Amino acid sequence: MEQYPAVRIMVKYGSIFAVLAGLALPLLALVGFLSAGWHWVWLVAAVFAGIALGFVFRTFAELTQIIADMLLPQ
């Protein structure tokens, strides 16, 4: 797997990246809510969007893990 550094990183840290991706939108919306005076509805929408983004990224990380396990030589 030395030939594919991006796959190696995704296999090793994919679940951490999924959590960070899921938290990024709510944190950005919280900053906007507190500093720029955004409406609270954007904060709620960002929480739901963060959940969806985290799920999609987690799925991508798991698919990468499956592909690496099945197709790449160890």
CHARMM-style PDB file with segment names, atoms N, HN, CA, C and O in Angstrom:
ATOM      1  N   MET     1       0.819  -1.182   0.000  1.00  0.00      PROA
ATOM      2  CA  MET     1       0.000   0.000   0.000  1.00  0.00      PROA
ATOM      3  C   MET     1       0.871   1.258   0.000  1.00  0.00      PROA
ATOM      4  O   MET     1       0.354   2.370   0.099  1.00  0.00      PROA
ATOM      5  N   GLU     2       2.179   1.086  -0.109  1.00  0.00      PROA
ATOM      6  HN  GLU     2       2.599   0.182  -0.190  1.00  0.00      PROA
ATOM      7  CA  GLU     2       3.085   2.232  -0.143  1.00  0.00      PROA
ATOM      8  C   GLU     2       2.893   3.073  -1.399  1.00  0.00      PROA
ATOM      9  O   GLU     2       3.253   4.250  -1.417  1.00  0.00      PROA
ATOM     10  N   GLN     3       2.330   2.483  -2.446  1.00  0.00      PROA
ATOM     11  HN  GLN     3       2.038   1.526  -2.431  1.00  0.00      PROA
ATOM     12  CA  GLN     3       2.127   3.205  -3.701  1.00  0.00      PROA
ATOM     13  C   GLN     3       0.934   4.152  -3.628  1.00  0.00      PROA
ATOM     14  O   GLN     3       0.799   5.037  -4.473  1.00  0.00      PROA
ATOM     15  N   TYR     4       0.088   3.984  -2.656  1.00  0.00      PROA
ATOM     16  HN  TYR     4       0.197   3.266  -1.969  1.00  0.00      PROA
ATOM     17  CA  TYR     4      -1.146   4.753  -2.561  1.00  0.00      PROA
ATOM     18  C   TYR     4      -1.232   5.457  -1.199  1.00  0.00      PROA
ATOM     19  O   TYR     4      -1.930   4.988  -0.300  1.00  0.00      PROA
ATOM     20  N   PRO     5      -0.533   6.567  -1.052  1.00  0.00      PROA
ATOM     21  CA  PRO     5      -0.525   7.221   0.269  1.00  0.00      PROA
ATOM     22  C   PRO     5      -1.887   7.767   0.681  1.00  0.00      PROA
ATOM     23  O   PRO     5      -2.206   7.770   1.870  1.00  0.00      PROA
ATOM     24  N   ALA     6      -2.697   8.225  -0.264  1.00  0.00      PROA
ATOM     25  HN  ALA     6      -2.438   8.222  -1.230  1.00  0.00      PROA
ATOM     26  CA  ALA     6      -4.016   8.754   0.099  1.00  0.00      PROA
ATOM     27  C   ALA     6      -4.919   7.638   0.627  1.00  0.00      PROA
ATOM     28  O   ALA     6      -5.685   7.854   1.566  1.00  0.00      PROA
ATOM     29  N   VAL     7      -4.832   6.457   0.033  1.00  0.00      PROA
ATOM     30  HN  VAL     7      -4.210   6.282  -0.730  1.00  0.00      PROA
ATOM     31  CA  VAL     7      -5.622   5.316   0.508  1.00  0.00      PROA
ATOM     32  C   VAL     7      -5.148   4.915   1.901  1.00  0.00      PROA
ATOM     33  O   VAL     7      -5.963   4.616   2.774  1.00  0.00      PROA
ATOM     34  N   ARG     8      -3.848   4.909   2.106  1.00  0.00      PROA
ATOM     35  HN  ARG     8      -3.187   5.151   1.397  1.00  0.00      PROA
ATOM     36  CA  ARG     8      -3.300   4.556   3.412  1.00  0.00      PROA
ATOM     37  C   ARG     8      -3.771   5.529   4.496  1.00  0.00      PROA
ATOM     38  O   ARG     8      -4.137   5.113   5.595  1.00  0.00      PROA
ATOM     39  N   ILE     9      -3.758   6.818   4.180  1.00  0.00      PROA
ATOM     40  HN  ILE     9      -3.460   7.156   3.287  1.00  0.00      PROA
ATOM     41  CA  ILE     9      -4.212   7.824   5.140  1.00  0.00      PROA
ATOM     42  C   ILE     9      -5.706   7.660   5.423  1.00  0.00      PROA
ATOM     43  O   ILE     9      -6.139   7.765   6.571  1.00  0.00      PROA
ATOM     44  N   MET    10      -6.487   7.403   4.377  1.00  0.00      PROA
ATOM     45  HN  MET    10      -6.135   7.317   3.445  1.00  0.00      PROA
ATOM     46  CA  MET    10      -7.928   7.241   4.556  1.00  0.00      PROA
ATOM     47  C   MET    10      -8.243   5.986   5.369  1.00  0.00      PROA
ATOM     48  O   MET    10      -9.162   5.997   6.188  1.00  0.00      PROA
ATOM     49  N   VAL    11      -7.502   4.919   5.153  1.00  0.00      PROA
ATOM     50  HN  VAL    11      -6.755   4.910   4.487  1.00  0.00      PROA
ATOM     51  CA  VAL    11      -7.735   3.693   5.911  1.00  0.00      PROA
ATOM     52  C   VAL    11      -7.377   3.906   7.379  1.00  0.00      PROA
ATOM     53  O   VAL    11      -8.083   3.434   8.270  1.00  0.00      PROA
ATOM     54  N   LYS    12      -6.282   4.614   7.625  1.00  0.00      PROA
ATOM     55  HN  LYS    12      -5.708   4.997   6.901  1.00  0.00      PROA
ATOM     56  CA  LYS    12      -5.802   4.795   8.987  1.00  0.00      PROA
ATOM     57  C   LYS    12      -6.626   5.826   9.766  1.00  0.00      PROA
ATOM     58  O   LYS    12      -6.932   5.610  10.939  1.00  0.00      PROA
ATOM     59  N   TYR    13      -6.986   6.937   9.129  1.00  0.00      PROA
ATOM     60  HN  TYR    13      -6.737   7.112   8.176  1.00  0.00      PROA
ATOM     61  CA  TYR    13      -7.619   8.043   9.839  1.00  0.00      PROA
ATOM     62  C   TYR    13      -9.034   8.370   9.347  1.00  0.00      PROA
ATOM     63  O   TYR    13      -9.560   9.433   9.675  1.00  0.00      PROA
ATOM     64  N   GLY    14      -9.648   7.498   8.583  1.00  0.00      PROA
ATOM     65  HN  GLY    14      -9.220   6.634   8.317  1.00  0.00      PROA
ATOM     66  CA  GLY    14     -10.951   7.782   7.991  1.00  0.00      PROA
ATOM     67  C   GLY    14     -12.038   8.070   8.995  1.00  0.00      PROA
ATOM     68  O   GLY    14     -12.850   8.971   8.779  1.00  0.00      PROA
ATOM     69  N   SER    15     -12.079   7.324  10.098  1.00  0.00      PROA
ATOM     70  HN  SER    15     -11.420   6.593  10.273  1.00  0.00      PROA
ATOM     71  CA  SER    15     -13.129   7.553  11.090  1.00  0.00      PROA
ATOM     72  C   SER    15     -12.934   8.886  11.808  1.00  0.00      PROA
ATOM     73  O   SER    15     -13.911   9.546  12.163  1.00  0.00      PROA
ATOM     74  N   ILE    16     -11.701   9.280  12.020  1.00  0.00      PROA
ATOM     75  HN  ILE    16     -10.908   8.744  11.732  1.00  0.00      PROA
ATOM     76  CA  ILE    16     -11.428  10.584  12.639  1.00  0.00      PROA
ATOM     77  C   ILE    16     -11.833  11.706  11.692  1.00  0.00      PROA
ATOM     78  O   ILE    16     -12.431  12.696  12.113  1.00  0.00      PROA
ATOM     79  N   PHE    17     -11.504  11.548  10.407  1.00  0.00      PROA
ATOM     80  HN  PHE    17     -11.018  10.744  10.065  1.00  0.00      PROA
ATOM     81  CA  PHE    17     -11.890  12.552   9.420  1.00  0.00      PROA
ATOM     82  C   PHE    17     -13.410  12.678   9.327  1.00  0.00      PROA
ATOM     83  O   PHE    17     -13.931  13.776   9.132  1.00  0.00      PROA
ATOM     84  N   ALA    18     -14.116  11.569   9.464  1.00  0.00      PROA
ATOM     85  HN  ALA    18     -13.693  10.677   9.622  1.00  0.00      PROA
ATOM     86  CA  ALA    18     -15.577  11.603   9.402  1.00  0.00      PROA
ATOM     87  C   ALA    18     -16.160  12.409  10.561  1.00  0.00      PROA
ATOM     88  O   ALA    18     -17.103  13.178  10.375  1.00  0.00      PROA
ATOM     89  N   VAL    19     -15.607  12.235  11.738  1.00  0.00      PROA
ATOM     90  HN  VAL    19     -14.841  11.610  11.889  1.00  0.00      PROA
ATOM     91  CA  VAL    19     -16.084  12.997  12.893  1.00  0.00      PROA
ATOM     92  C   VAL    19     -15.771  14.477  12.705  1.00  0.00      PROA
ATOM     93  O   VAL    19     -16.618  15.330  12.974  1.00  0.00      PROA
ATOM     94  N   LEU    20     -14.563  14.786  12.246  1.00  0.00      PROA
ATOM     95  HN  LEU    20     -13.875  14.093  12.028  1.00  0.00      PROA
ATOM     96  CA  LEU    20     -14.187  16.186  12.028  1.00  0.00      PROA
ATOM     97  C   LEU    20     -15.043  16.835  10.944  1.00  0.00      PROA
ATOM     98  O   LEU    20     -15.428  17.997  11.074  1.00  0.00      PROA
ATOM     99  N   ALA    21     -15.340  16.104   9.889  1.00  0.00      PROA
ATOM    100  HN  ALA    21     -15.027  15.160   9.784  1.00  0.00      PROA
ATOM    101  CA  ALA    21     -16.186  16.643   8.823  1.00  0.00      PROA
ATOM    102  C   ALA    21     -17.603  16.882   9.334  1.00  0.00      PROA
ATOM    103  O   ALA    21     -18.237  17.870   8.964  1.00  0.00      PROA
ATOM    104  N   GLY    22     -18.102  15.984  10.180  1.00  0.00      PROA
ATOM    105  HN  GLY    22     -17.587  15.182  10.480  1.00  0.00      PROA
ATOM    106  CA  GLY    22     -19.437  16.148  10.731  1.00  0.00      PROA
ATOM    107  C   GLY    22     -19.540  17.304  11.710  1.00  0.00      PROA
ATOM    108  O   GLY    22     -20.603  17.911  11.842  1.00  0.00      PROA
ATOM    109  N   LEU    23     -18.450  17.616  12.395  1.00  0.00      PROA
ATOM    110  HN  LEU    23     -17.587  17.124  12.288  1.00  0.00      PROA
ATOM    111  CA  LEU    23     -18.472  18.720  13.356  1.00  0.00      PROA
ATOM    112  C   LEU    23     -18.146  20.070  12.734  1.00  0.00      PROA
ATOM    113  O   LEU    23     -18.410  21.106  13.343  1.00  0.00      PROA
ATOM    114  N   ALA    24     -17.580  20.077  11.538  1.00  0.00      PROA
ATOM    115  HN  ALA    24     -17.365  19.235  11.043  1.00  0.00      PROA
ATOM    116  CA  ALA    24     -17.126  21.331  10.926  1.00  0.00      PROA
ATOM    117  C   ALA    24     -18.284  22.296  10.656  1.00  0.00      PROA
ATOM    118  O   ALA    24     -18.195  23.474  11.002  1.00  0.00      PROA
ATOM    119  N   LEU    25     -19.356  21.815  10.048  1.00  0.00      PROA
ATOM    120  HN  LEU    25     -19.428  20.858   9.767  1.00  0.00      PROA
ATOM    121  CA  LEU    25     -20.476  22.699   9.729  1.00  0.00      PROA
ATOM    122  C   LEU    25     -21.173  23.266  10.964  1.00  0.00      PROA
ATOM    123  O   LEU    25     -21.436  24.468  11.008  1.00  0.00      PROA
ATOM    124  N   PRO    26     -21.479  22.446  11.966  1.00  0.00      PROA
ATOM    125  CA  PRO    26     -22.092  23.047  13.161  1.00  0.00      PROA
ATOM    126  C   PRO    26     -21.180  24.054  13.865  1.00  0.00      PROA
ATOM    127  O   PRO    26     -21.656  25.063  14.385  1.00  0.00      PROA
ATOM    128  N   LEU    27     -19.878  23.785  13.885  1.00  0.00      PROA
ATOM    129  HN  LEU    27     -19.491  22.965  13.463  1.00  0.00      PROA
ATOM    130  CA  LEU    27     -18.968  24.738  14.518  1.00  0.00      PROA
ATOM    131  C   LEU    27     -18.891  26.045  13.743  1.00  0.00      PROA
ATOM    132  O   LEU    27     -18.866  27.123  14.336  1.00  0.00      PROA
ATOM    133  N   LEU    28     -18.853  25.951  12.426  1.00  0.00      PROA
ATOM    134  HN  LEU    28     -18.873  25.075  11.944  1.00  0.00      PROA
ATOM    135  CA  LEU    28     -18.849  27.174  11.619  1.00  0.00      PROA
ATOM    136  C   LEU    28     -20.153  27.952  11.785  1.00  0.00      PROA
ATOM    137  O   LEU    28     -20.143  29.181  11.845  1.00  0.00      PROA
ATOM    138  N   ALA    29     -21.260  27.242  11.857  1.00  0.00      PROA
ATOM    139  HN  ALA    29     -21.268  26.243  11.808  1.00  0.00      PROA
ATOM    140  CA  ALA    29     -22.543  27.917  12.059  1.00  0.00      PROA
ATOM    141  C   ALA    29     -22.622  28.538  13.449  1.00  0.00      PROA
ATOM    142  O   ALA    29     -23.213  29.604  13.619  1.00  0.00      PROA
ATOM    143  N   LEU    30     -22.034  27.883  14.436  1.00  0.00      PROA
ATOM    144  HN  LEU    30     -21.554  27.016  14.298  1.00  0.00      PROA
ATOM    145  CA  LEU    30     -22.013  28.444  15.787  1.00  0.00      PROA
ATOM    146  C   LEU    30     -21.198  29.733  15.824  1.00  0.00      PROA
ATOM    147  O   LEU    30     -21.590  30.702  16.474  1.00  0.00      PROA
ATOM    148  N   VAL    31     -20.076  29.742  15.136  1.00  0.00      PROA
ATOM    149  HN  VAL    31     -19.757  28.955  14.608  1.00  0.00      PROA
ATOM    150  CA  VAL    31     -19.267  30.966  15.037  1.00  0.00      PROA
ATOM    151  C   VAL    31     -20.069  32.063  14.352  1.00  0.00      PROA
ATOM    152  O   VAL    31     -20.070  33.208  14.804  1.00  0.00      PROA
ATOM    153  N   GLY    32     -20.741  31.722  13.278  1.00  0.00      PROA
ATOM    154  HN  GLY    32     -20.740  30.792  12.912  1.00  0.00      PROA
ATOM    155  CA  GLY    32     -21.573  32.708  12.589  1.00  0.00      PROA
ATOM    156  C   GLY    32     -22.724  33.199  13.447  1.00  0.00      PROA
ATOM    157  O   GLY    32     -23.077  34.378  13.401  1.00  0.00      PROA
ATOM    158  N   PHE    33     -23.306  32.311  14.221  1.00  0.00      PROA
ATOM    159  HN  PHE    33     -23.019  31.354  14.258  1.00  0.00      PROA
ATOM    160  CA  PHE    33     -24.413  32.676  15.103  1.00  0.00      PROA
ATOM    161  C   PHE    33     -23.947  33.631  16.203  1.00  0.00      PROA
ATOM    162  O   PHE    33     -24.619  34.613  16.520  1.00  0.00      PROA
ATOM    163  N   LEU    34     -22.780  33.321  16.777  1.00  0.00      PROA
ATOM    164  HN  LEU    34     -22.235  32.523  16.519  1.00  0.00      PROA
ATOM    165  CA  LEU    34     -22.297  34.133  17.893  1.00  0.00      PROA
ATOM    166  C   LEU    34     -21.655  35.440  17.447  1.00  0.00      PROA
ATOM    167  O   LEU    34     -21.830  36.468  18.101  1.00  0.00      PROA
ATOM    168  N   SER    35     -20.916  35.412  16.342  1.00  0.00      PROA
ATOM    169  HN  SER    35     -20.775  34.576  15.811  1.00  0.00      PROA
ATOM    170  CA  SER    35     -20.171  36.615  15.960  1.00  0.00      PROA
ATOM    171  C   SER    35     -20.892  37.475  14.922  1.00  0.00      PROA
ATOM    172  O   SER    35     -20.819  38.702  14.987  1.00  0.00      PROA
ATOM    173  N   ALA    36     -21.571  36.869  13.990  1.00  0.00      PROA
ATOM    174  HN  ALA    36     -21.631  35.873  13.937  1.00  0.00      PROA
ATOM    175  CA  ALA    36     -22.187  37.638  12.907  1.00  0.00      PROA
ATOM    176  C   ALA    36     -23.686  37.840  13.094  1.00  0.00      PROA
ATOM    177  O   ALA    36     -24.323  38.535  12.302  1.00  0.00      PROA
ATOM    178  N   GLY    37     -24.242  37.244  14.121  1.00  0.00      PROA
ATOM    179  HN  GLY    37     -23.724  36.680  14.764  1.00  0.00      PROA
ATOM    180  CA  GLY    37     -25.659  37.429  14.381  1.00  0.00      PROA
ATOM    181  C   GLY    37     -26.580  36.688  13.438  1.00  0.00      PROA
ATOM    182  O   GLY    37     -27.681  37.157  13.148  1.00  0.00      PROA
ATOM    183  N   TRP    38     -26.142  35.527  12.951  1.00  0.00      PROA
ATOM    184  HN  TRP    38     -25.248  35.146  13.187  1.00  0.00      PROA
ATOM    185  CA  TRP    38     -26.998  34.736  12.081  1.00  0.00      PROA
ATOM    186  C   TRP    38     -28.228  34.270  12.854  1.00  0.00      PROA
ATOM    187  O   TRP    38     -28.222  34.183  14.081  1.00  0.00      PROA
ATOM    188  N   HSD    39     -29.260  33.979  12.111  1.00  0.00      PROA
ATOM    189  HN  HSD    39     -29.265  34.050  11.114  1.00  0.00      PROA
ATOM    190  CA  HSD    39     -30.488  33.459  12.709  1.00  0.00      PROA
ATOM    191  C   HSD    39     -30.230  32.046  13.237  1.00  0.00      PROA
ATOM    192  O   HSD    39     -29.409  31.316  12.681  1.00  0.00      PROA
ATOM    193  N   TRP    40     -30.929  31.658  14.311  1.00  0.00      PROA
ATOM    194  HN  TRP    40     -31.596  32.251  14.763  1.00  0.00      PROA
ATOM    195  CA  TRP    40     -30.703  30.353  14.923  1.00  0.00      PROA
ATOM    196  C   TRP    40     -31.075  29.193  14.011  1.00  0.00      PROA
ATOM    197  O   TRP    40     -30.622  28.066  14.210  1.00  0.00      PROA
ATOM    198  N   VAL    41     -31.904  29.477  13.008  1.00  0.00      PROA
ATOM    199  HN  VAL    41     -32.272  30.392  12.846  1.00  0.00      PROA
ATOM    200  CA  VAL    41     -32.304  28.415  12.078  1.00  0.00      PROA
ATOM    201  C   VAL    41     -31.089  27.866  11.322  1.00  0.00      PROA
ATOM    202  O   VAL    41     -31.048  26.678  11.001  1.00  0.00      PROA
ATOM    203  N   TRP    42     -30.112  28.712  11.039  1.00  0.00      PROA
ATOM    204  HN  TRP    42     -30.146  29.677  11.299  1.00  0.00      PROA
ATOM    205  CA  TRP    42     -28.910  28.249  10.350  1.00  0.00      PROA
ATOM    206  C   TRP    42     -28.112  27.293  11.225  1.00  0.00      PROA
ATOM    207  O   TRP    42     -27.472  26.372  10.717  1.00  0.00      PROA
ATOM    208  N   LEU    43     -28.147  27.500  12.506  1.00  0.00      PROA
ATOM    209  HN  LEU    43     -28.667  28.248  12.919  1.00  0.00      PROA
ATOM    210  CA  LEU    43     -27.460  26.604  13.428  1.00  0.00      PROA
ATOM    211  C   LEU    43     -28.117  25.221  13.426  1.00  0.00      PROA
ATOM    212  O   LEU    43     -27.431  24.199  13.410  1.00  0.00      PROA
ATOM    213  N   VAL    44     -29.439  25.202  13.442  1.00  0.00      PROA
ATOM    214  HN  VAL    44     -29.997  26.032  13.454  1.00  0.00      PROA
ATOM    215  CA  VAL    44     -30.165  23.922  13.391  1.00  0.00      PROA
ATOM    216  C   VAL    44     -29.922  23.215  12.061  1.00  0.00      PROA
ATOM    217  O   VAL    44     -29.700  22.005  12.023  1.00  0.00      PROA
ATOM    218  N   ALA    45     -29.965  23.981  10.970  1.00  0.00      PROA
ATOM    219  HN  ALA    45     -30.145  24.965  11.001  1.00  0.00      PROA
ATOM    220  CA  ALA    45     -29.716  23.392   9.652  1.00  0.00      PROA
ATOM    221  C   ALA    45     -28.301  22.844   9.557  1.00  0.00      PROA
ATOM    222  O   ALA    45     -28.080  21.799   8.945  1.00  0.00      PROA
ATOM    223  N   ALA    46     -27.350  23.536  10.153  1.00  0.00      PROA
ATOM    224  HN  ALA    46     -27.530  24.385  10.649  1.00  0.00      PROA
ATOM    225  CA  ALA    46     -25.963  23.079  10.115  1.00  0.00      PROA
ATOM    226  C   ALA    46     -25.763  21.795  10.913  1.00  0.00      PROA
ATOM    227  O   ALA    46     -24.929  20.964  10.554  1.00  0.00      PROA
ATOM    228  N   VAL    47     -26.517  21.632  11.983  1.00  0.00      PROA
ATOM    229  HN  VAL    47     -27.195  22.307  12.275  1.00  0.00      PROA
ATOM    230  CA  VAL    47     -26.426  20.385  12.757  1.00  0.00      PROA
ATOM    231  C   VAL    47     -26.901  19.209  11.910  1.00  0.00      PROA
ATOM    232  O   VAL    47     -26.247  18.167  11.866  1.00  0.00      PROA
ATOM    233  N   PHE    48     -28.036  19.376  11.240  1.00  0.00      PROA
ATOM    234  HN  PHE    48     -28.567  20.222  11.276  1.00  0.00      PROA
ATOM    235  CA  PHE    48     -28.535  18.295  10.383  1.00  0.00      PROA
ATOM    236  C   PHE    48     -27.611  18.052   9.188  1.00  0.00      PROA
ATOM    237  O   PHE    48     -27.380  16.905   8.807  1.00  0.00      PROA
ATOM    238  N   ALA    49     -27.088  19.115   8.603  1.00  0.00      PROA
ATOM    239  HN  ALA    49     -27.275  20.047   8.913  1.00  0.00      PROA
ATOM    240  CA  ALA    49     -26.150  18.964   7.491  1.00  0.00      PROA
ATOM    241  C   ALA    49     -24.852  18.316   7.960  1.00  0.00      PROA
ATOM    242  O   ALA    49     -24.250  17.538   7.220  1.00  0.00      PROA
ATOM    243  N   GLY    50     -24.416  18.624   9.169  1.00  0.00      PROA
ATOM    244  HN  GLY    50     -24.904  19.257   9.770  1.00  0.00      PROA
ATOM    245  CA  GLY    50     -23.216  17.994   9.717  1.00  0.00      PROA
ATOM    246  C   GLY    50     -23.397  16.508   9.945  1.00  0.00      PROA
ATOM    247  O   GLY    50     -22.485  15.717   9.705  1.00  0.00      PROA
ATOM    248  N   ILE    51     -24.584  16.130  10.410  1.00  0.00      PROA
ATOM    249  HN  ILE    51     -25.325  16.772  10.604  1.00  0.00      PROA
ATOM    250  CA  ILE    51     -24.878  14.703  10.579  1.00  0.00      PROA
ATOM    251  C   ILE    51     -24.826  13.992   9.229  1.00  0.00      PROA
ATOM    252  O   ILE    51     -24.243  12.914   9.112  1.00  0.00      PROA
ATOM    253  N   ALA    52     -25.434  14.596   8.215  1.00  0.00      PROA
ATOM    254  HN  ALA    52     -25.908  15.472   8.311  1.00  0.00      PROA
ATOM    255  CA  ALA    52     -25.431  13.993   6.884  1.00  0.00      PROA
ATOM    256  C   ALA    52     -24.015  13.930   6.312  1.00  0.00      PROA
ATOM    257  O   ALA    52     -23.624  12.916   5.734  1.00  0.00      PROA
ATOM    258  N   LEU    53     -23.253  15.002   6.469  1.00  0.00      PROA
ATOM    259  HN  LEU    53     -23.571  15.826   6.939  1.00  0.00      PROA
ATOM    260  CA  LEU    53     -21.883  15.020   5.952  1.00  0.00      PROA
ATOM    261  C   LEU    53     -21.015  13.993   6.661  1.00  0.00      PROA
ATOM    262  O   LEU    53     -20.214  13.309   6.023  1.00  0.00      PROA
ATOM    263  N   GLY    54     -21.164  13.881   7.965  1.00  0.00      PROA
ATOM    264  HN  GLY    54     -21.814  14.437   8.483  1.00  0.00      PROA
ATOM    265  CA  GLY    54     -20.414  12.869   8.712  1.00  0.00      PROA
ATOM    266  C   GLY    54     -20.751  11.457   8.261  1.00  0.00      PROA
ATOM    267  O   GLY    54     -19.867  10.608   8.150  1.00  0.00      PROA
ATOM    268  N   PHE    55     -22.043  11.205   7.999  1.00  0.00      PROA
ATOM    269  HN  PHE    55     -22.761  11.895   8.090  1.00  0.00      PROA
ATOM    270  CA  PHE    55     -22.463   9.891   7.529  1.00  0.00      PROA
ATOM    271  C   PHE    55     -21.881   9.585   6.148  1.00  0.00      PROA
ATOM    272  O   PHE    55     -21.396   8.480   5.905  1.00  0.00      PROA
ATOM    273  N   VAL    56     -21.931  10.564   5.251  1.00  0.00      PROA
ATOM    274  HN  VAL    56     -22.325  11.462   5.448  1.00  0.00      PROA
ATOM    275  CA  VAL    56     -21.390  10.364   3.902  1.00  0.00      PROA
ATOM    276  C   VAL    56     -19.891  10.131   3.963  1.00  0.00      PROA
ATOM    277  O   VAL    56     -19.376   9.250   3.275  1.00  0.00      PROA
ATOM    278  N   PHE    57     -19.191  10.897   4.767  1.00  0.00      PROA
ATOM    279  HN  PHE    57     -19.610  11.612   5.326  1.00  0.00      PROA
ATOM    280  CA  PHE    57     -17.748  10.731   4.865  1.00  0.00      PROA
ATOM    281  C   PHE    57     -17.390   9.405   5.520  1.00  0.00      PROA
ATOM    282  O   PHE    57     -16.414   8.764   5.130  1.00  0.00      PROA
ATOM    283  N   ARG    58     -18.170   8.989   6.510  1.00  0.00      PROA
ATOM    284  HN  ARG    58     -18.963   9.509   6.826  1.00  0.00      PROA
ATOM    285  CA  ARG    58     -17.938   7.690   7.147  1.00  0.00      PROA
ATOM    286  C   ARG    58     -18.141   6.551   6.140  1.00  0.00      PROA
ATOM    287  O   ARG    58     -17.382   5.582   6.128  1.00  0.00      PROA
ATOM    288  N   THR    59     -19.160   6.676   5.305  1.00  0.00      PROA
ATOM    289  HN  THR    59     -19.777   7.464   5.314  1.00  0.00      PROA
ATOM    290  CA  THR    59     -19.411   5.684   4.271  1.00  0.00      PROA
ATOM    291  C   THR    59     -18.246   5.624   3.288  1.00  0.00      PROA
ATOM    292  O   THR    59     -17.806   4.542   2.899  1.00  0.00      PROA
ATOM    293  N   PHE    60     -17.751   6.793   2.892  1.00  0.00      PROA
ATOM    294  HN  PHE    60     -18.108   7.672   3.208  1.00  0.00      PROA
ATOM    295  CA  PHE    60     -16.591   6.844   1.988  1.00  0.00      PROA
ATOM    296  C   PHE    60     -15.370   6.194   2.636  1.00  0.00      PROA
ATOM    297  O   PHE    60     -14.640   5.462   1.968  1.00  0.00      PROA
ATOM    298  N   ALA    61     -15.139   6.443   3.909  1.00  0.00      PROA
ATOM    299  HN  ALA    61     -15.732   7.037   4.452  1.00  0.00      PROA
ATOM    300  CA  ALA    61     -14.000   5.843   4.603  1.00  0.00      PROA
ATOM    301  C   ALA    61     -14.132   4.326   4.683  1.00  0.00      PROA
ATOM    302  O   ALA    61     -13.151   3.604   4.505  1.00  0.00      PROA
ATOM    303  N   GLU    62     -15.342   3.844   4.951  1.00  0.00      PROA
ATOM    304  HN  GLU    62     -16.139   4.431   5.096  1.00  0.00      PROA
ATOM    305  CA  GLU    62     -15.544   2.399   5.025  1.00  0.00      PROA
ATOM    306  C   GLU    62     -15.408   1.735   3.654  1.00  0.00      PROA
ATOM    307  O   GLU    62     -14.859   0.638   3.550  1.00  0.00      PROA
ATOM    308  N   LEU    63     -15.900   2.387   2.612  1.00  0.00      PROA
ATOM    309  HN  LEU    63     -16.346   3.278   2.696  1.00  0.00      PROA
ATOM    310  CA  LEU    63     -15.716   1.836   1.261  1.00  0.00      PROA
ATOM    311  C   LEU    63     -14.247   1.791   0.879  1.00  0.00      PROA
ATOM    312  O   LEU    63     -13.802   0.837   0.240  1.00  0.00      PROA
ATOM    313  N   THR    64     -13.500   2.794   1.256  1.00  0.00      PROA
ATOM    314  HN  THR    64     -13.862   3.569   1.776  1.00  0.00      PROA
ATOM    315  CA  THR    64     -12.064   2.794   1.001  1.00  0.00      PROA
ATOM    316  C   THR    64     -11.393   1.642   1.740  1.00  0.00      PROA
ATOM    317  O   THR    64     -10.503   0.988   1.197  1.00  0.00      PROA
ATOM    318  N   GLN    65     -11.815   1.393   2.975  1.00  0.00      PROA
ATOM    319  HN  GLN    65     -12.538   1.924   3.417  1.00  0.00      PROA
ATOM    320  CA  GLN    65     -11.275   0.277   3.746  1.00  0.00      PROA
ATOM    321  C   GLN    65     -11.584  -1.061   3.070  1.00  0.00      PROA
ATOM    322  O   GLN    65     -10.713  -1.928   2.990  1.00  0.00      PROA
ATOM    323  N   ILE    66     -12.798  -1.231   2.592  1.00  0.00      PROA
ATOM    324  HN  ILE    66     -13.505  -0.527   2.657  1.00  0.00      PROA
ATOM    325  CA  ILE    66     -13.179  -2.476   1.915  1.00  0.00      PROA
ATOM    326  C   ILE    66     -12.359  -2.675   0.648  1.00  0.00      PROA
ATOM    327  O   ILE    66     -11.864  -3.772   0.391  1.00  0.00      PROA
ATOM    328  N   ILE    67     -12.215  -1.634  -0.132  1.00  0.00      PROA
ATOM    329  HN  ILE    67     -12.617  -0.742   0.076  1.00  0.00      PROA
ATOM    330  CA  ILE    67     -11.440  -1.724  -1.379  1.00  0.00      PROA
ATOM    331  C   ILE    67      -9.987  -2.048  -1.065  1.00  0.00      PROA
ATOM    332  O   ILE    67      -9.377  -2.886  -1.729  1.00  0.00      PROA
ATOM    333  N   ALA    68      -9.439  -1.397  -0.066  1.00  0.00      PROA
ATOM    334  HN  ALA    68      -9.935  -0.716   0.474  1.00  0.00      PROA
ATOM    335  CA  ALA    68      -8.039  -1.652   0.295  1.00  0.00      PROA
ATOM    336  C   ALA    68      -7.850  -3.086   0.776  1.00  0.00      PROA
ATOM    337  O   ALA    68      -6.847  -3.718   0.444  1.00  0.00      PROA
ATOM    338  N   ASP    69      -8.786  -3.605   1.543  1.00  0.00      PROA
ATOM    339  HN  ASP    69      -9.601  -3.091   1.813  1.00  0.00      PROA
ATOM    340  CA  ASP    69      -8.677  -4.975   2.055  1.00  0.00      PROA
ATOM    341  C   ASP    69      -8.811  -6.006   0.946  1.00  0.00      PROA
ATOM    342  O   ASP    69      -8.128  -7.030   0.969  1.00  0.00      PROA
ATOM    343  N   MET    70      -9.675  -5.750  -0.016  1.00  0.00      PROA
ATOM    344  HN  MET    70     -10.230  -4.918  -0.034  1.00  0.00      PROA
ATOM    345  CA  MET    70      -9.959  -6.765  -1.023  1.00  0.00      PROA
ATOM    346  C   MET    70      -9.059  -6.687  -2.253  1.00  0.00      PROA
ATOM    347  O   MET    70      -8.720  -7.720  -2.832  1.00  0.00      PROA
ATOM    348  N   LEU    71      -8.679  -5.514  -2.650  1.00  0.00      PROA
ATOM    349  HN  LEU    71      -8.954  -4.676  -2.180  1.00  0.00      PROA
ATOM    350  CA  LEU    71      -7.996  -5.373  -3.933  1.00  0.00      PROA
ATOM    351  C   LEU    71      -6.510  -5.093  -3.862  1.00  0.00      PROA
ATOM    352  O   LEU    71      -5.768  -5.445  -4.779  1.00  0.00      PROA
ATOM    353  N   LEU    72      -6.066  -4.465  -2.785  1.00  0.00      PROA
ATOM    354  HN  LEU    72      -6.669  -4.180  -2.040  1.00  0.00      PROA
ATOM    355  CA  LEU    72      -4.645  -4.121  -2.708  1.00  0.00      PROA
ATOM    356  C   LEU    72      -3.873  -5.224  -2.018  1.00  0.00      PROA
ATOM    357  O   LEU    72      -4.335  -5.763  -1.012  1.00  0.00      PROA
ATOM    358  N   PRO    73      -2.712  -5.568  -2.534  1.00  0.00      PROA
ATOM    359  CA  PRO    73      -1.899  -6.601  -1.879  1.00  0.00      PROA
ATOM    360  C   PRO    73      -1.345  -6.086  -0.557  1.00  0.00      PROA
ATOM    361  O   PRO    73      -1.027  -4.905  -0.415  1.00  0.00      PROA
ATOM    362  N   GLN    74      -1.240  -6.979   0.388  1.00  0.00      PROA
ATOM    363  HN  GLN    74      -1.499  -7.938   0.272  1.00  0.00      PROA
ATOM    364  CA  GLN    74      -0.744  -6.595   1.724  1.00  0.00      PROA
ATOM    365  C   GLN    74       0.744  -6.691   1.814  1.00  0.00      PROA
ATOM    366  OT1 GLN    74       1.319  -6.404   2.864  1.00  0.00      PROA
TER     367      GLN     74
END
